[in-house]
């Protein structure tokens, strides 16, 4: 029997793939840019809730609007994705902005400033 951890990882990957497809091909909200990157999915232990981390390359205000639009469209996205995959309990989706790339860019800029100051 497969471990529950394997099941969660596999479910998260299938969810990621299908959510990306729905957002890019079927979601028609002008607040959501055509390219939204899902950086990760955190499934609850019982897999009834899923936090979907998204990265949106735009200014912070537009990114916040896009995440709000995704959360408003979550029931629509859930319905379409649930029709494409078979699971006992389809998780409720919550979208959250992932600002990891901003932190990476900030650290890169600081390191560059230090390098320029030293050398």
C-alpha positions, 0 to 999 in steps of 0.5 A, spaced: 500 500 500 502 506 498 504 511 503 499 517 505 505 522 503 506 519 496 498 520 495 498 527 498 504 529 493 501 525 487 494 529 488 498 536 489 501 535 482 495 533 479 491 539 482 497 543 480 497 541 473 489 541 472 489 548 476 494 551 471 490 549 465 483 552 468 486 558 469 490 559 463 484 556 458 478 557 462 478 563 467 476 569 464 477 575 469 481 581 467 484 581 473 488 575 473 494 575 468 495 570 462 501 567 466 500 565 473 505 560 476 503 555 481 509 555 486 506 550 491 500 546 493 500 545 501 494 540 502 491 539 509 493 532 512 486 530 511 486 533 504 480 537 504 483 543 504 489 546 499 493 552 499 495 554 492 501 558 492 501 563 486 507 567 483 504 573 479 509 577 475 506 584 476 506 590 481 504 588 488 497 591 487 495 588 481 498 581 484 493 582 490 487 583 485 489 577 481 489 573 488 483 576 490 480 574 483 482 567 484 479 566 491 473 569 488 473 564 482 475 558 487 468 555 486 469 555 479 476 552 479 474 547 484 468 545 480 472 544 473 478 541 476 473 536 480 470 534 474 477 532 471 480 528 477 477 522 481 478 523 489 474 521 495 474 528 497 476 534 493 479 539 497 477 546 498 482 551 494 485 557 497 489 562 493 495 565 497 500 570 494 507 567 494 513 573 494 519 568 495 521 571 488 521 578 491 525 576 497 530 572 492 531 579 488 532 583 494 537 578 497 540 578 490 540 586 490 543 586 497 549 582 495 550 586 488 551 592 492 556 589 497 560 586 491 560 593 488 562 596 495 568 591 496 570 590 489 
